[in-house]
Amino acid sequence: MITAIPPAQLQAWFQSVRPLGTPVVLDVREPSELQTASLCAKGFTLVTIPMGDVASRLSELDPAQPIACLCHHGRRSLQIANFLDSQGFLHVVNVTGGIHAWSLEVDPSVPCY
């Protein structure tokens, strides 16, 4: 089962997994969505791979590295988190509410769309 973490609690998760390596936020939104709203990587590495490309680009991700999956509202990222889990990734969570919730809870400079 994939752990769901609200954006406001993501920094605490980053700290808890730091001994495992630098955490990754895997943003699975489409390029046009990234142009509308994106994160500034602070305390994590930001990796952007559209949902439809994750399977073919799986080698770009480290199965031992902590990964928090993110999309617009959290549905696509949950599917990707489950996929990564099924592929043997060890430390995967889903950011509930996606970038929309990130804007509301963490950084209001990120546009809601």
Secondary structure, 3 states (H helix, E strand, C coil): CCEEECHHHHHHHHHHHHHHCCCEEEECCCHHHHHHCCCCCCCCEEEECCHHHCHHHHHHCCCCCCEEEECCCCHHHHHHHHHHHHCCCCCEEEECCHHHHHHHHCCCCCCCC
